[in-house]
Every structure is written in structure tokens, then in C-alpha cells.
Amino acid sequence: MFYSWTRRGQRNAKESDPECLNKEMSLPRFLLFKSLRNKLLTLTITLSLIPLIGISAFSYFIGSRQIAEDRIRLSLEKMAQDTADKIDVTLREKKEEIYSMTTTFPLIFPSFDPRYRPGMLRLLNEYCFNHDVYDVLIVVDKDGRVVAVNTVDRNKVKLPAEKVAALLGGELREYPEENTMFRNSILGRSSQHDWYSSKLVESLYDYQGEDYSHRFNIGLSGPLFHPRTHEILGVWINVINWSTIQNILDNVENDLEELNLKSGYAFMFAKDANTIIAHKYRANRRYEKPIGKVPETYQNLYNKRLVEDIKLKNLHDAVVRKNRTFEYEFPRGNSKISGLASIEDTSFGWIVGVGIDGKDIFRPIQALKWWLIGMTTLLALLVVIFTYWISQGITVPIKNLIRTAQRIAQGSLDERVPIRSADEVGILGSTFNDMARSLSAREEELQELNKNLEDMVRQRTRELEDSHEALKQAYIDLQSTQDQLVQTEKMASLGQLVAGIAHEIKNPLNFIYGNTGFLADYAGKLQAVIEAYDNLSSISPEDRARVEKLKAAANYAFIKEDLRTLIDNFTEGARRINTIVSDLRTFSRMDTDDVSKIDLHAALDLSLNLLRNQYKNRIEIHRDYGDIPQIQGYSGKLSQVFMNLLCNAFHAIHGKGDVWIRTRSSDGNVEIEIEDNGIGIPKENLKRIFEPFFTTKGVGLGTGLGLSISYGIIQQHHGTIFVSSVPQQGSTFTVRVPIFQEKSEG
């Protein structure tokens, strides 16, 4: 009460004093410096951050200069020189290899006699496979005709025979680069050809879909001397696939990636320091990892001109000046630093470069920057926390009491004043907490009463809903049972009607069916008498002519032939009527509550006979009957199941189709499978087809009880029925019933 009165008094005083109101409105402008805690925080943070920021800035710039010096001047230069040395070693090895080949070959084959050709081809193939760098190894006689060439590639895959055959015996002048090496070596000295695209290789290989580096080569050649006379027999030429050199450069890229320098790669210029002969960016290269978006201009840098195409004259000039490192932009706007080194083999004179983006080089510096920022922030945060903790003990207790009172007034009765001292403020806070606890206890009592009332209402509502659902399900079950009883009564009445009709038809049918045999016998005897009469010699020619005229007028010859057909048709029709009547009588006697032995095949055939009009001349029946025993069950009810399943199968086929009936036995059960290739059942209907009254047929075309009744009959036999279906392909119903059955009630 005292608190309320004081607040109202202060508010009334402020409202009546304009000068006080003006001072309160101007208070937020100087609030930062009115609080002791804020002053302490501001001063401490300022004094702490000034030296931290100075030390961090000094460390960043000194570290930046030293790291750049170390990584650029030492690492890139050394890596470029190491790569150039590896290429030198590779070239030296290939020159030594061709020297060994040209020395050894004449010792094995002293002449180019055609009988040596198979051996030559095998030797070249072995060289090609074992060294794994050559596209073509070729032996040329001194007249420039091809004597031998490898017939397999580096993977020992055969080259096209027709292309190899066209090359053997041909002249080398069709291939200018190889012909130049031949002309130099036929004079008795080794030769080589710098980076080029060989037409000879193009004639044997298809590298269109391969890495673009496969389309280029370098060539080495040497003379073949006779081992005794030292006469020049011909020339040996090795054409090396350029991917051998490109792989050395790609390995540099992999090494840099392991060092987390993902933008780094190696490249190489020709002797003119202007033509790019090896590069990361080339057509058809399969990158192991995504490389990001590359400008269209740089998709394939092979054979591009550094000055004219890439516009990097400054890099060209640096290579000419033999700079060891150089900084430039590639692509434009992207800073790159490269180390440069020339290979020692002056006959080729290539220049190797290893370049890395500036952002990769200075990544450690950026990491250092963020580390320093993080440490500075952390230290500043520690200062703030320490200062704030000190200020808490000075200014917080009273503010906590005011804040807690405001929250309790808003309805938060669980709020309590934290007690941190035993002085007057602490006593006031403890008394305030006692009052809050009393209010909270009364609030909890009211909430508990309200909660119990809600639980009682919820429980009663749930009981009413459960009762409603039970009544609803009972109504559905009662309706289903009533309809099934009606259906059963209909079937019983239909059985009695069918039995009566069959009996009435059977009596006159017996007269017809029983006399067809006599009719056939009498007709045969009459024909025999007429034929015997015709064969009498005592008949005068005039009488015989008169008889023949009567036969012709009566069409006797046709009647004689057609009479037997008519009698057979008559007999067959009477037999079919007799079969149908017998099946109807059998079907009408099946409805019994006694368990009996059932021949399932006979029951299936009976159902097919009764449904013949639904499938004849339209659907072909495929019977795949297995060796199954007779089972125990209710004959009439199982026949009703078969009638329903077959009828549904016939209705599902629009036009012509097929129905398959399969039977088999396993584990004391018998399975009957009825499959059709009709329209199938939609997936959303498969779970509902055995529900009562569910049907997809039109009004008046189905009751929705056939499958439901069938499901109940199979359950009565302690069996199962399930269906699988694919729309527009057909359905398969599988019935599984035990062989032995106990009589079931109802």
C-alpha cells in the first residue's frame, strides 16, 4: 500500500509540475553517464581495448609481410623448378629408351625380311604396353615405307585392323612431322619433334571424347644400323602421348590441394614463351572435384596465345626476362602469383609455371586476422563480464526488487527477489517473497480446482465419443449381417428354383437324349436299305432313271451327308443341356451346413460351366491344376466364393483376355489362385474391397457384398484370401484354406 501511494504521489507531483516533467523528458539523453555501472563499464572497456587493438594490428601486418615472403619466394620457385626437373628426367628417359630400342632391334632382326614381320609386331606391342606412354612405335625402311607398327595400344587393346593394314607398307610422307624426323634420322642422327598434333595418331586412335591432352604428341626418332656393316637400314620413330607430360603437371595440382591450396596448378609454355601447351583448363577433362565457374574464354587454354588470346603480355614479358616469380591477374580481377622455371633440355625449351591464387596464399594471414579479432573480442568480453559482475553488487539489489514487484503485479506470481545480503534491503526482499508465496499458493488452489473440472469434462466427453463409435460400428455390423442373410436366403430360394427347373427340364430331356442313339441307328439302316435297293440288278433302266430323278429333285446326296451332321449336332446339344442341368442340380444341392469332402477342381469346373455365357468366345481359360487332395469344408459356400471371384475376373476384362486358374498344396493347406489381365484395381481401393457395400460398379450393377461374403466364408474355413493388383495389367486373388476342417458354428 505504501508503494502504491508513493508511486501515485510521485505521478501526481510530476503531472502538476511542468519543470519536473521537462527534466524527466531530457533524462534519457544523459542516462549513460548518470549510472555508476555504465561509467565503470565504459572506462574499463576503453582502457582495455586500446592496447589490444594496437597489438593485434601490429601482429597482423608484420605476420602478413613475413608469410607472403616465405610462401611466394621460396615455395613457388622451388615447386616450379622441381616440376621442370621431373619433365627433364622424363624426356631423358624417353631418349635413352629409343637409343636402347634402336640398338637392340637390329640385333634381333638384321633385315626387314617379311618373314620377320610377326616378330617385329610382337616386339613393338610389348614395348607399347610395358612403357605406357607411346601412341605409336613405327619402323621405317630407308625408302620411307612403313615396315612395322604396333597393333595394340598402351592398354593392350587392339587397334583397328583395317587402319593398321592401310599403314603397313605405306609411305611416311603422308605424315609431315614423322616424315621430318625420318629425313633427319636417315642421315644417321637422332631427332625429335616438339609439341604437335600427329595425323598419324589420328589415323589410328579416336581421342574425340578423351581428355584434350591426348590429342597432342612429341616425337623421338633414331637410325637403325646393321650390326656388322653399320649400314643404315631404316629409322625407328616413337610418338609419345602428351598426357604423359600433362600428368606430371596435374600431380602438382594434387600436391597443392593436399596443402589446402586448392586454387594452385601447374602450366607450361612452348619455347616462344607465348603458346600454352599444357594447362589445368582443357576440354574434356574429368575433374575429381567441382572447380567452380570458369569463364567461357578459358574453358580450353590448349594452344592459346598468351599475348593475343589471353591478353597477358606482362606475364609473357616476365617469362622472357627469366623472372623466377611473377604476380598478375587471371582471370581478370583474380590475383595470382606464379613461380617460373625452364627445363634444361634446350631442344624443347619449355617453361613451367606453378600458380596459386592470392586468396589461397594469404589464407593463413586471414586466419591470423580472425584469430586476433577473436582473441580481442574474447578479452574485451572478459573485461565486460568482470566489470559487470562488480557493478552487480552495487546497483542490482534494488533494481531486482522493483522488477520483481512489477512482474508480480502483471500476474507472474512465481517471481521471487534474490536475497544476496542480510541488511535492510535483504529483510525487505524476504518479507516481499513471503507475500508473493502466499498469493502464489492461493492461485495454485484455484488452478487445481479448474484443472479437475476440465479433466472431468474431458473424460465424460471421451466416454460419449467411445459409446457413439461402438453404436455406429454395431449398426454397420448389423446392417452387413442383415444383407448377408438376405443374400443367403436369395441363394437358397435360387437353389430351390434351379432344382425345380432342372427337374422339369430333365424329364423331357431324357426323351430327347435317350432317343438320339435310336435316331442315328434308324437313319443308318434306312440309308443301307436305299443303297441296297440301288444295287439291285433287277430294276429296269426306266425305273432306275425315275428313282435318280426323284433323288435329284429331293437333293438326296446332300441330305445323306448332312443327316449325320444334324444328328451329331442334335446329340451334342442334348448332351450340353444335360451337363448344364446336372451342374445346376449339383449346385442347388451344395448349400448344407455339414462339412464334407470337396473336389476343388470339380467345383471350379462347375463354376466355369455355369458362367460359360460370360466368357465364351471372349476370354481364354488357362487351367494349371496341381496335384491336390480333396479338402473338408462347405461345398456350397466355397462354390459361391469361386463364382464371385470368377465373375469379378470376367467383368474386369473389357473385350478379349485371359484368366489363369492355378491350384497347389503346401504345409497342410491348399491354395487356389485366380488371375486375370483386366483393368486391375486402383491402389487406394485395395484396402477396402473386402468391406461390405464397397463397390466401384454403377448403380444396379453390384451390391458390394460379393467379396465381403467371400471373405467371411474363407474365414469360416479358417483360411485367408488376399489380392494383388496392378492397374491396367490385372489382378490376382489367392485363397488359402486348410485341408482338414472342423465344423464351425454358423
HUQUI-V43075 format. One line per field, one symbol per residue. ss: DSSP state (2 for helix, 1 for strand, 0 for the rest). psi: psi as a letter, one per 30 degrees, with the letter a starting at -180 (. if undefined). burial: I if it has 24 or more other C-alpha atoms within 12 Angstrom, else O. Layout:
ss->???
psi->???
burial->???
This chain:
ss->02222222222222220222222222222222220222222222222222222222222222222222222222222222222222222222222222222222222200000222222222222222222001111111100011111001000001002222222000122202222222222000001111110022222200000002222011111111100000011111111110222222222222222200000011111000001111000000000000000002220000001000000022222222000011111000001111111100000000111111122220222222222222222222222222222222222222222222222220000000000000022222222222222222222222222222222222222222222222222222222222222222222222222222222222222222222222222222222222222200000022222222222222022222222222222222222222222222222200000001110222222222220222200011111100000011102222222222222222220000111111111100111111110000002220000000000000000000022222222222000111111100011111111100000000
psi->eeeeeeeeeeeeeeffjeeeeeeeefefegeeffkeeeeeeeeeeefefeeeeeeeeeeeeeeeeeeeeeeeeeeeeeeeeeeeeeeeeeeeeeeeeeeeefeeefeejflhkfffeeeeeeeeeeeeeefgfkekkkkklffgkkekkkglafggkklkeeeeeeekflkfffjeeeeeeeeefffgllllklkljkfeeeffljgeglkfffflllkkllljkkfefgkjeakkkkjkkffeeeeeeeeeeeeeefggiffklllkllffgfkjfklejlkgkjkelkglkkkefgejgkglkeeeefhieeeeeeeefhkflkklkklkfjkkkkkkkklfjffehlkkkjkkkeeeegeeeeeeeeeeeeeeeeeeeeeeeeeeeefefefeeeeeeeeeeeeefffiffklkkjflgaeeeeeeeeeeeeeeeeeeeeeeeeeeeeeeeeeeeeeeeeeeeeeeeeeeeeeeeeeeeeeeeeeeeeeeeeeeeeeeeeeeeefeeeeeffeeeeeeeeeeeeeeeeeeffkffkleeeeeeeeeeeeefheeeeeefeeeeeeeeeeeeeeeeeeeeeeeeefffjlgkklkkjeeeeeeeeeefgefffkgekkkjjikljllklkajeeeeeeeeeeeeeeeeffjjblakkkjkklkkhglkkkkjklhaflkkeffefffgkkgkkgllkffkfgfeeeeeeeeeeeghalklkkkjkgflljkkkjklekkkkkk.
burial->OOOOOOOOOOOOOOOOOOOOOOOOOOOOOOOOOOOOIOOIIOOIIOOIIOOIIOOIOOOIOOIIOOOIOOIIIOIIIIIIIIIIIIIIOIIOOIIOIIIOIIIOIIOOIIIIOOOOIOOIIOIIIIIIIOIIIIIIIIIIIIOIIIIIIIIIIIOOOOIOOOOIOOIIOIIIOOIOIIIIIIIIIIOIOIIIIIIIIIIIIOIIIOOOOOIIIIIIIIIIIIIIIIOOOOOIIIIIIIIIIIIIIIIIIIIIIOOIOOOOIIIIIIIIIIIOIIIIIIIIIIIOIOOOOOOOOOOOOIOIIIIIIIOOOIOIOOIIOIIOOOIIIIIIOIOOOOOIIIIIIIIIOOOIOIIIIIIIIIOIIIIIIOOOIOOIIOOIOOOIOOIIOOIIOOOOOOOIIOOIIIOIIOOOOOOOIIIIIIOOOOOOOOOIIOOIIOOIOOOOOOOOOOOOOOOOOOOOOOOOOOOOOOOOOOOOOOOOOOOIOOOIOOOIOOIOOOIOOIIOOIOOIIOOIOOOIOOIOOOOOOOOOOOOOOOOOOOOOOOOOOOOOOOOOOOOOOOOOOOOOOOOOOIOOOIOOIOOIIOIIIIIIIIIIIIOOOIIOIIIIOIIIIIIIIIOOIIOOOIIIOOOIOOIOIIIIIIIIIIIIIIIIIIIIIIIIOOOIIIIIIIIIOOOIIIIIIIIIIIIIOOOOIOOIIOIIOIOOOOOOOOIIIIIIIIIIIIIIIIIIIIIIOOOOIIIIIIIIIIOIOOOOO
